[in-house]
Amino acid sequence: MKRAPRISLLCIGTELLRGQLNTHESKISLALSGHGLPLWRSLTLPDDPKLIAREIREALSEGQAALVCGGLGPTFDDLTREAASLALEKPLVYRPELYSAILRKLSRHAFPVAEENRRQAFVLEGAQVIENERGSAPGQLLAFGRAGSKLLALLPGPYSEMWPMFESVVLPRLLKTYGPQPCSQVAVHMSGIPESLADEKLSGLTRRPKPGEDFTILSGPGQVDFYARVRTRSRELARKKAAALRKRIHEAVGRHIFGEDGETLESAVGRILRKGRLTLAVAESCTAGLLGARLTEVPGSSKYFLGGVLAYSDELKRRALGVPKELLSRHGAVSAECAQAMALGARRLARASIGLSITGIAGPGGGGPEKPVGLVYIGISGPGSQQGGARYLFSGDRQYVRRRAVTAALDLLRLTVGRRT
């Protein structure tokens, strides 16, 4: 097999080391690995030009390509251009036509253009300019070394600006320079299983990988993603080996798999509802609309999702959903009985096939010995035997509990309705 090039990703910005979410690594690594070009390493660096320059030099001396995201803006802490110039000992060349284009773009806004924006018109000598259609910072792509075998890409930090440049210019250049490696990938998404248990069930694959195989397991709130990749001497052989891996993955964790590749839990639920010609209404308390938001992320969800009720107070649970006053007095709003009554109320109110509800204590306050913070009840009301409910106790902060509750509700609906459609 042809050896894969060593590609480094450097994400620049002190803010990334102080809590700002960075999704570039997962997006870029998945895109590259789908073509048999896995990331060799990934680093997050502060706005320190000497440190950035050092890491660019190392990435290109020990590897073949460096993708640098961030630090191309006009302000004092945007230092990637200068760092790249220092690393490669190449001058930055002022491009007046580039500055004119930046001025035309910024003049559409009500604010005057700051002199600082002129810095964005400086480009590494010999670099290709990558047009930025969504911002003012142009990208740069420089090929050098023997027959252009080394690549340095400078891309803006914001995802909405970075990704179109990467997808339209940088990725095709990487493929042209290094060639797509014969590979195939299986991506499965699981719910209702912790990462540690999924890892244990899949250990027959991951602990003794065959040549050319590599595996990645990732976890989020209530979801586990598992990626299996195969690199071989031909695409056909890679596809055959990937098919065999897929079969073994399903044998190990099959009932927990809700989808593959780009499918989400909410799109899997939508697929089941459409197949059964069912409609859905929801009633939410502690999640305050997050469940409805997840369901409507799916294009065409209006064909099966009718709407919902955000019933935070006991009074609204009674008036809008018909939850009996005596039930609330006896069991409380956070109970299996209330969850079931809320699901039934949502179903009746919307005249839906299925009603789905969530009630709980997201915290940080409101809990007690009998009903601690993180306690969540989910209810399902449907025709015939399509009834269900479950009790959960989640740990974590308020947002994490709410997100876990939504994922658990979608998964419970998937399992309850999916068995009968």
C-alpha positions as CSV (number, residue, x, y, z in Angstrom):
1,M,0.0,0.0,0.0
2,K,1.1,3.5,-0.7
3,R,2.1,5.4,2.5
4,A,-0.4,8.1,3.5
5,P,1.0,11.6,3.7
6,R,1.5,13.2,7.0
7,I,-1.0,16.0,7.3
8,S,-1.1,18.3,10.3
9,L,-3.9,20.6,11.4
10,L,-3.0,23.7,13.4
11,C,-5.9,25.6,14.9
12,I,-4.9,29.1,16.0
13,G,-6.5,31.3,18.7
14,T,-6.0,31.9,22.3
15,E,-9.8,31.8,22.7
16,L,-9.8,28.2,21.7
17,L,-7.7,27.4,24.8
18,R,-10.2,29.3,27.0
19,G,-13.4,27.4,26.3
20,Q,-14.5,28.4,22.8
21,L,-15.7,25.3,21.0
22,N,-13.6,24.1,18.1
23,T,-15.2,21.7,15.6
24,H,-12.6,22.0,12.9
25,E,-10.7,18.9,13.9
26,S,-13.6,16.5,13.7
27,K,-15.0,18.0,10.4
28,I,-11.6,18.1,8.6
29,S,-10.4,14.8,9.9
30,L,-13.6,13.0,8.8
31,A,-13.4,14.6,5.3
32,L,-9.8,13.6,4.9
33,S,-10.1,10.1,6.2
34,G,-13.0,9.5,3.8
35,H,-10.3,9.8,1.1
36,G,-7.7,7.7,2.9
37,L,-5.8,10.8,4.0
38,P,-6.0,10.7,7.9
39,L,-4.7,13.5,10.0
40,W,-1.2,12.8,11.3
41,R,-1.6,15.3,14.2
42,S,-3.7,18.2,15.4
43,L,-2.7,21.1,17.6
44,T,-4.4,24.1,19.1
45,L,-2.1,27.1,19.5
46,P,-2.4,30.5,21.1
47,D,-1.8,33.7,19.2
48,D,2.0,33.5,19.6
49,P,3.8,34.0,16.2
50,K,7.1,32.3,17.3
51,L,5.2,29.2,18.6
52,I,3.0,29.1,15.4
53,A,6.1,29.4,13.2
54,R,7.9,26.6,15.1
55,E,4.9,24.3,14.7
56,I,4.5,25.1,11.0
57,R,8.2,24.3,10.5
58,E,8.0,21.0,12.3
59,A,4.8,20.0,10.5
60,L,6.4,20.6,7.1
61,S,9.8,19.1,8.0
62,E,8.4,15.9,9.4
63,G,5.3,15.7,7.3
64,Q,4.0,16.8,3.9
65,A,1.2,19.2,4.5
66,A,0.0,21.7,7.1
67,L,-3.5,23.2,7.3
68,V,-3.6,26.3,9.5
69,C,-7.0,27.6,10.6
70,G,-7.4,31.1,12.2
71,G,-5.4,34.2,12.7
72,L,-6.0,35.8,9.3
73,G,-8.2,38.6,10.5
74,P,-7.2,42.3,10.6
75,T,-6.7,42.8,14.4
76,F,-3.5,42.9,16.5
77,D,-3.8,39.2,17.5
78,D,-4.2,37.9,14.0
79,L,-0.6,36.8,13.4
80,T,-0.7,33.6,11.2
81,R,0.5,35.4,8.1
82,E,3.6,36.7,9.8
83,A,4.2,33.4,11.5
84,A,4.0,31.5,8.2
85,S,6.5,34.0,6.7
86,L,8.8,33.5,9.6
87,A,8.5,29.7,9.3
88,L,9.3,29.4,5.6
89,E,11.5,32.4,5.4
90,K,9.3,33.8,2.6
91,P,8.3,37.4,2.4
92,L,4.8,38.7,2.5
93,V,3.8,40.5,-0.6
94,Y,1.2,43.3,-0.7
95,R,-1.5,42.7,-3.3
96,P,-3.3,46.0,-4.0
97,E,-6.0,44.3,-6.1
98,L,-6.7,42.1,-3.2
99,Y,-7.1,45.1,-0.9
100,S,-9.5,46.7,-3.4
101,A,-11.6,43.6,-3.4
102,I,-11.6,43.6,0.5
103,L,-12.7,47.3,0.4
104,R,-15.5,46.6,-2.0
105,K,-16.7,43.8,0.2
106,L,-16.5,45.8,3.5
107,S,-18.0,48.9,2.0
108,R,-21.4,47.2,1.9
109,H,-21.6,47.6,5.7
110,A,-22.5,50.8,7.5
111,F,-19.2,51.1,9.3
112,P,-16.1,52.7,7.9
113,V,-13.3,50.4,6.8
114,A,-10.4,50.3,9.4
115,E,-6.9,50.8,8.1
116,E,-6.1,47.4,9.9
117,N,-7.9,45.6,7.1
118,R,-5.0,46.4,4.8
119,R,-3.0,43.6,6.6
120,Q,-5.3,41.0,5.0
121,A,-4.0,41.9,1.5
122,F,-0.5,40.6,2.3
123,V,0.2,37.1,0.8
124,L,3.1,34.7,1.1
125,E,5.3,35.0,-2.0
126,G,4.2,32.5,-4.6
127,A,1.0,31.6,-2.8
128,Q,-2.4,31.1,-4.4
129,V,-5.1,33.3,-3.0
130,I,-8.3,31.5,-2.0
131,E,-11.3,33.8,-2.3
132,N,-13.5,34.2,0.8
133,E,-17.1,34.6,-0.2
134,R,-18.4,34.9,3.4
135,G,-15.8,37.2,5.0
136,S,-13.0,39.6,4.4
137,A,-10.0,37.3,5.2
138,P,-8.7,35.6,2.0
139,G,-7.1,32.2,2.3
140,Q,-3.7,31.2,1.0
141,L,-2.4,27.9,-0.5
142,L,1.4,27.5,-1.1
143,A,3.0,24.5,-2.8
144,F,6.8,24.2,-2.6
145,G,9.5,21.6,-2.3
146,R,10.3,19.0,-4.9
147,A,7.6,19.0,-7.6
148,G,5.3,20.9,-5.2
149,S,5.2,18.0,-2.8
150,K,4.8,20.2,0.3
151,L,1.6,22.1,0.9
152,L,0.7,24.9,3.3
153,A,-2.8,26.2,3.5
154,L,-3.8,29.2,5.6
155,L,-7.5,29.4,6.2
156,P,-9.8,31.7,8.3
157,G,-11.0,30.7,11.7
158,P,-14.8,31.0,11.4
159,Y,-16.2,27.7,10.2
160,S,-18.6,29.3,7.7
161,E,-15.6,30.9,6.0
162,M,-13.1,28.1,6.4
163,W,-15.2,25.1,5.3
164,P,-16.1,26.3,1.7
165,M,-12.4,27.1,1.1
166,F,-11.3,23.7,2.4
167,E,-13.9,21.8,0.5
168,S,-13.6,23.6,-2.9
169,V,-9.8,24.3,-3.1
170,V,-7.7,22.7,-0.4
171,L,-9.1,19.2,-0.4
172,P,-9.0,18.9,-4.2
173,R,-5.4,20.1,-4.1
174,L,-4.5,17.5,-1.4
175,L,-6.1,14.8,-3.5
176,K,-4.3,15.9,-6.7
177,T,-0.9,16.1,-4.9
178,Y,-1.1,12.9,-2.8
179,G,-3.8,11.0,-4.6
180,P,-6.8,9.5,-2.9
181,Q,-5.8,6.4,-1.0
182,P,-7.8,3.2,-1.8
183,C,-10.0,3.1,1.3
184,S,-13.5,2.5,2.6
185,Q,-15.2,3.6,5.8
186,V,-18.1,2.4,8.0
187,A,-19.6,4.9,10.3
188,V,-22.3,3.8,12.7
189,H,-24.1,5.9,15.3
190,M,-25.4,4.4,18.5
191,S,-27.7,5.5,21.4
192,G,-28.8,3.9,24.6
193,I,-25.3,2.5,25.4
194,P,-22.3,4.2,27.2
195,E,-19.1,4.6,25.4
196,S,-17.2,2.2,27.7
197,L,-19.7,-0.6,27.0
198,A,-19.7,0.0,23.3
199,D,-15.9,-0.1,23.4
200,E,-16.0,-3.4,25.3
201,K,-18.5,-5.0,22.8
202,L,-16.3,-3.8,19.9
203,S,-13.0,-4.9,21.4
204,G,-12.8,-8.0,19.1
205,L,-12.2,-5.5,16.2
206,T,-10.3,-2.7,17.9
207,R,-7.8,-4.7,20.0
208,R,-6.4,-6.8,17.2
209,P,-6.7,-4.6,14.0
210,K,-5.5,-6.1,10.8
211,P,-3.0,-4.2,8.6
212,G,-4.7,-1.2,7.0
213,E,-7.5,-1.0,9.6
214,D,-8.0,1.8,12.0
215,F,-10.9,2.6,14.4
216,T,-12.2,5.7,16.2
217,I,-14.9,5.8,18.9
218,L,-16.4,9.2,20.0
219,S,-19.1,10.0,22.5
220,G,-21.6,12.8,23.0
221,P,-24.6,13.4,25.2
222,G,-26.4,10.0,24.9
223,Q,-24.7,9.1,21.6
224,V,-21.7,7.0,20.6
225,D,-20.1,7.1,17.1
226,F,-17.9,4.4,15.8
227,Y,-15.8,4.7,12.7
228,A,-14.0,1.8,11.0
229,R,-11.6,2.6,8.0
230,V,-9.8,0.2,5.7
231,R,-6.9,1.1,3.5
232,T,-5.8,-1.5,0.9
233,R,-4.2,-1.8,-2.5
234,S,-7.5,-1.4,-4.4
235,R,-10.9,0.2,-3.8
236,E,-12.8,-3.0,-4.5
237,L,-10.8,-4.9,-1.9
238,A,-11.3,-2.0,0.6
239,R,-15.1,-2.1,0.0
240,K,-15.2,-5.9,0.6
241,K,-13.2,-5.6,3.8
242,A,-15.4,-2.7,5.0
243,A,-18.5,-4.8,4.3
244,A,-17.1,-7.6,6.5
245,L,-16.3,-5.1,9.2
246,R,-19.8,-3.6,9.0
247,K,-21.3,-7.1,9.6
248,R,-19.1,-7.7,12.7
249,I,-20.0,-4.2,14.1
250,H,-23.8,-5.0,13.7
251,E,-23.3,-8.4,15.4
252,A,-21.6,-6.7,18.3
253,V,-23.8,-3.7,18.9
254,G,-26.7,-4.0,16.4
255,R,-29.7,-3.1,18.5
256,H,-28.1,0.1,19.7
257,I,-27.3,1.3,16.1
258,F,-29.8,3.9,15.0
259,G,-28.1,4.9,11.7
260,E,-25.0,5.1,9.6
261,D,-23.0,7.8,7.8
262,G,-24.8,11.1,8.0
263,E,-28.0,9.9,9.7
264,T,-29.0,11.5,13.0
265,L,-31.2,10.1,15.7
266,E,-33.9,12.6,14.8
267,S,-33.8,11.6,11.2
268,A,-33.9,7.9,12.1
269,V,-37.0,8.7,14.2
270,G,-38.5,10.5,11.3
271,R,-37.8,7.6,9.0
272,I,-39.6,5.2,11.3
273,L,-42.6,7.6,11.7
274,R,-42.9,8.0,7.9
275,K,-42.7,4.3,7.3
276,G,-45.5,3.7,9.8
277,R,-47.5,6.7,8.5
278,L,-47.6,8.0,12.1
279,T,-47.7,11.6,13.4
280,L,-46.1,12.9,16.6
281,A,-46.8,15.6,19.1
282,V,-44.6,16.4,22.2
283,A,-45.0,17.9,25.6
284,E,-42.0,19.3,27.3
285,S,-41.3,20.6,30.8
286,C,-37.6,20.7,31.8
287,T,-36.3,20.6,28.2
288,A,-38.3,23.7,27.3
289,G,-38.5,23.2,23.5
290,L,-35.2,21.4,22.9
291,L,-37.1,18.2,21.8
292,G,-39.2,20.0,19.3
293,A,-36.1,21.8,18.0
294,R,-34.3,18.5,17.4
295,L,-37.2,17.0,15.6
296,T,-37.6,19.9,13.3
297,E,-33.9,19.9,12.3
298,V,-34.9,17.3,9.8
299,P,-36.1,18.6,6.4
300,G,-39.7,17.5,5.8
301,S,-40.4,16.9,9.4
302,S,-43.8,18.7,9.1
303,K,-45.1,15.6,7.4
304,Y,-45.1,13.7,10.7
305,F,-44.4,16.3,13.5
306,L,-47.5,18.2,14.4
307,G,-46.2,20.4,17.2
308,G,-45.9,20.5,21.0
309,V,-46.7,22.1,24.3
310,L,-44.0,23.7,26.5
311,A,-45.7,23.2,29.9
312,Y,-43.3,24.4,32.6
313,S,-45.9,25.2,35.3
314,D,-48.3,22.7,36.9
315,E,-51.2,25.0,35.9
316,L,-50.4,24.7,32.2
317,K,-49.9,21.0,32.5
318,R,-53.5,20.9,33.8
319,R,-55.1,23.3,31.4
320,A,-53.2,22.5,28.2
321,L,-52.5,18.8,28.6
322,G,-55.3,17.7,30.9
323,V,-53.0,16.3,33.6
324,P,-55.3,15.7,36.6
325,K,-54.9,17.9,39.6
326,E,-55.0,14.9,41.9
327,L,-52.3,13.2,40.0
328,L,-50.0,16.1,40.4
329,S,-50.8,16.3,44.1
330,R,-50.2,12.6,44.7
331,H,-47.2,12.0,42.4
332,G,-45.8,15.4,41.6
333,A,-44.8,16.9,38.2
334,V,-41.6,14.9,38.1
335,S,-43.0,11.4,38.0
336,A,-43.8,8.5,35.7
337,E,-47.5,9.2,36.1
338,C,-47.2,12.8,35.1
339,A,-45.0,12.0,32.1
340,Q,-47.5,9.5,30.8
341,A,-50.4,11.9,31.3
342,M,-48.5,14.7,29.5
343,A,-47.8,12.3,26.6
344,L,-51.5,11.4,26.4
345,G,-52.5,15.1,26.6
346,A,-50.2,16.1,23.8
347,R,-51.5,13.2,21.6
348,R,-55.1,14.2,22.2
349,L,-54.6,17.9,21.8
350,A,-52.8,17.5,18.4
351,R,-54.8,14.5,17.3
352,A,-51.5,12.8,16.7
353,S,-50.7,9.1,16.5
354,I,-48.0,9.3,19.1
355,G,-47.5,11.6,22.1
356,L,-44.0,12.0,23.6
357,S,-43.2,13.8,26.9
358,I,-40.3,14.9,29.1
359,T,-40.5,16.1,32.7
360,G,-37.6,16.3,35.1
361,I,-35.2,18.3,37.3
362,A,-32.4,19.8,35.2
363,G,-30.9,21.7,38.1
364,P,-28.8,23.1,39.6
365,G,-31.5,23.6,42.2
366,G,-34.9,22.0,42.8
367,G,-33.7,18.5,43.8
368,G,-34.1,16.6,47.0
369,P,-33.3,13.1,48.5
370,E,-36.2,11.4,46.8
371,K,-36.1,13.4,43.5
372,P,-32.5,14.5,42.9
373,V,-31.2,16.8,40.3
374,G,-30.9,15.0,37.0
375,L,-34.0,12.9,37.5
376,V,-36.0,12.7,34.3
377,Y,-39.1,10.8,33.3
378,I,-40.2,10.2,29.7
379,G,-43.6,9.1,28.5
380,I,-45.0,7.7,25.3
381,S,-48.7,7.4,24.4
382,G,-49.8,5.7,21.3
383,P,-52.5,3.4,19.9
384,G,-52.7,-0.1,21.3
385,S,-49.5,-1.4,22.7
386,Q,-47.5,1.7,21.6
387,Q,-47.2,2.9,25.2
388,G,-44.0,3.4,27.0
389,G,-42.0,5.3,29.6
390,A,-38.7,5.3,31.4
391,R,-36.9,6.8,34.4
392,Y,-33.4,8.3,34.0
393,L,-30.9,9.8,36.4
394,F,-28.4,11.9,34.5
395,S,-25.3,13.6,35.9
396,G,-23.8,16.8,34.7
397,D,-24.8,20.5,34.5
398,R,-28.2,21.9,33.5
399,Q,-27.5,21.9,29.8
400,Y,-26.0,18.5,29.7
401,V,-29.0,17.0,31.6
402,R,-31.4,18.6,29.2
403,R,-29.5,17.4,26.1
404,R,-29.3,13.9,27.5
405,A,-33.0,13.9,28.2
406,V,-33.9,14.9,24.6
407,T,-31.6,12.2,23.2
408,A,-33.1,9.6,25.6
409,A,-36.6,10.6,24.5
410,L,-35.8,10.2,20.9
411,D,-34.1,6.8,21.5
412,L,-37.0,5.5,23.6
413,L,-39.4,6.6,20.8
414,R,-37.2,4.8,18.2
415,L,-37.2,1.6,20.2
416,T,-40.9,1.7,21.1
417,V,-42.3,2.6,17.7
418,G,-39.6,1.0,15.6
419,R,-40.5,-2.5,16.9
420,R,-44.0,-2.2,15.7
421,T,-43.6,-0.5,12.3
